[in-house]
């Protein structure tokens, strides 16, 4: 399975987790195929894969935060240490995910 296919699966799982916990679908805006905005929390969530971790634009995250948004980045569990190092000053939360046996599991969100 390609990294883009996995990214879409993780994005869909993240989106559906909000719907299953009672959030209204029309209050979640899909910005692109890796990013959503949850208006209730003024939260931007971005899905990262191992391949896209090196392409992160921390300046974009910092701008979103300066504009009053919370920024969460969801990263593969195996990339958690590297994500903490890269995103230390740029995001509010880092949340690990793992995809195995056709199932996405999310870890506990933590500060960078």
C-alpha positions, 0 to 999 in steps of 0.5 A, spaced: 500 500 500 502 506 498 503 512 503 498 516 500 493 510 500 495 510 508 494 517 509 487 517 506 485 511 510 488 515 517 485 521 515 478 518 514 479 514 521 480 521 524 474 524 521 470 519 523 472 519 530 469 526 530 463 524 527 462 517 532 463 522 538 458 526 536 461 532 532 456 534 527 459 533 520 458 540 517 462 543 523 468 539 520 471 542 514 476 538 510 481 543 507 485 538 503 486 530 503 491 531 509 488 537 513 481 538 517 479 544 521 474 542 527 470 549 528 468 547 535 475 547 538 478 552 532 483 546 531 487 544 525 489 537 524 494 535 519 496 527 517 503 526 516 506 519 514 513 517 514 515 520 507 512 527 508 515 528 515 521 531 512 517 536 508 513 539 514 512 547 513 513 549 520 512 556 518 505 554 516 503 551 523 506 557 527 502 562 522 495 558 524 497 558 531 498 566 531 491 566 528 488 563 534 488 556 532 490 549 535 494 545 531 495 538 532 499 533 527 498 526 527 504 522 525 506 514 525 508 511 531 515 510 529 516 517 527 514 520 534 521 522 536 523 525 530 516 529 530 517 531 537 524 534 535 521 537 528 515 540 531 517 542 538 515 550 537 510 549 532 504 545 534 500 544 540 499 537 540 502 531 536 498 524 536 501 518 534 497 513 529 499 506 527 495 502 521 496 495 522 491 489 520 487 494 516 485 498 522 487 505 524 489 506 532 490 513 535 495 514 541 494 519 546 495 526 544 501 529 547 505 536 547 511 536 543 
